[in-house]
Amino acid sequence: MWMLVMFDLPVLQKAERKAATDFRKSLLDMGFEMSQLSVYMRFCTSQTQLDTYAKRVEAVLPAGGKVNVMQFTDKQYERIITFHGYIKQPSLKTPDQFDLF
């Protein structure tokens, strides 16, 4: 499963900019990757793990702005169509899971 965090945070005042930066850094520390400036994604191996990360995101929410947390399946992830300029990029593949035992 995939977890997507999208946000629109106020950045007019110095304190707001700091809160937005701290939120972004927290997402990176949790293992999220930046997809776009205010869009971060993370692969989760189960619904339980996704729920855990949703609670962690909730714990670091800044005071203002809007934050959306979405979840979607591997199949939906692979159907994302991405363009860089006018050039269509290859389809995304779900990361391989590691077997420890």
C-alpha positions as CSV (number, residue, x, y, z in Angstrom):
1,M,0.0,0.0,0.0
2,W,1.0,3.6,-0.5
3,M,0.5,6.6,1.7
4,L,0.3,10.1,0.2
5,V,0.6,13.2,2.3
6,M,-0.4,16.4,0.5
7,F,-0.4,19.8,2.2
8,D,-0.9,23.5,1.8
9,L,0.7,25.3,4.7
10,P,0.9,29.1,5.4
11,V,4.4,30.5,4.9
12,L,3.9,34.3,5.1
13,Q,5.4,34.8,8.6
14,K,8.8,33.4,9.8
15,A,7.1,31.2,12.4
16,E,4.9,29.7,9.7
17,R,7.8,29.0,7.4
18,K,9.6,27.3,10.2
19,A,6.6,25.1,11.0
20,A,6.2,24.1,7.3
21,T,10.0,23.3,7.1
22,D,9.8,21.3,10.3
23,F,6.8,19.3,9.0
24,R,8.6,18.5,5.7
25,K,11.7,17.4,7.7
26,S,9.6,15.2,9.9
27,L,8.1,13.5,6.9
28,L,11.5,12.8,5.5
29,D,12.7,11.5,8.9
30,M,9.7,9.1,8.8
31,G,10.9,7.7,5.4
32,F,8.7,9.7,3.1
33,E,10.0,10.7,-0.3
34,M,9.2,14.1,-1.9
35,S,7.1,13.6,-5.0
36,Q,6.4,17.3,-5.5
37,L,7.0,20.3,-3.3
38,S,4.0,19.7,-1.0
39,V,3.4,16.0,-1.9
40,Y,5.2,13.2,-0.1
41,M,4.8,9.4,-0.5
42,R,5.7,6.4,1.5
43,F,5.4,2.6,0.8
44,C,3.7,0.7,3.6
45,T,3.7,-3.1,3.8
46,S,0.3,-3.3,5.6
47,Q,-2.7,-1.4,6.7
48,T,-1.4,-1.6,10.3
49,Q,1.8,0.1,9.2
50,L,-0.1,2.7,7.3
51,D,-2.3,3.5,10.3
52,T,0.8,3.8,12.4
53,Y,2.4,6.4,10.1
54,A,-0.9,8.3,9.8
55,K,-0.8,8.7,13.6
56,R,2.8,9.8,13.4
57,V,1.9,12.4,10.7
58,E,-1.0,13.6,12.9
59,A,1.4,14.0,15.8
60,V,3.7,16.5,13.9
61,L,0.9,18.5,12.2
62,P,1.6,22.3,12.1
63,A,-1.0,24.6,13.6
64,G,-2.3,26.1,10.3
65,G,-2.9,25.0,6.8
66,K,-4.5,21.9,5.3
67,V,-3.0,18.4,5.2
68,N,-4.6,15.4,3.4
69,V,-3.4,11.8,3.9
70,M,-4.5,9.4,1.2
71,Q,-3.9,5.7,0.8
72,F,-3.9,3.6,-2.4
73,T,-3.0,0.2,-3.6
74,D,0.2,-1.0,-5.4
75,K,-1.9,-1.5,-8.6
76,Q,-3.2,2.1,-8.4
77,Y,0.4,3.3,-7.8
78,E,1.6,1.5,-10.9
79,R,-1.1,3.3,-13.0
80,I,0.3,6.8,-12.2
81,I,1.1,8.7,-15.4
82,T,4.0,11.0,-15.0
83,F,5.4,13.7,-17.3
84,H,8.6,15.7,-17.1
85,G,7.9,18.6,-19.4
86,Y,6.3,17.0,-22.5
87,I,8.1,13.7,-22.0
88,K,6.0,10.8,-20.6
89,Q,8.0,8.8,-18.0
90,P,8.0,5.0,-17.7
91,S,5.4,3.5,-15.4
92,L,6.3,3.3,-11.8
93,K,6.9,-0.1,-10.2
94,T,6.1,-1.1,-6.7
95,P,9.3,-1.6,-4.7
96,D,10.3,-5.2,-4.0
97,Q,9.6,-6.4,-0.4
98,F,12.5,-8.0,1.4
99,D,12.1,-11.5,3.0
100,L,14.2,-11.7,6.1
101,F,13.5,-15.4,6.9
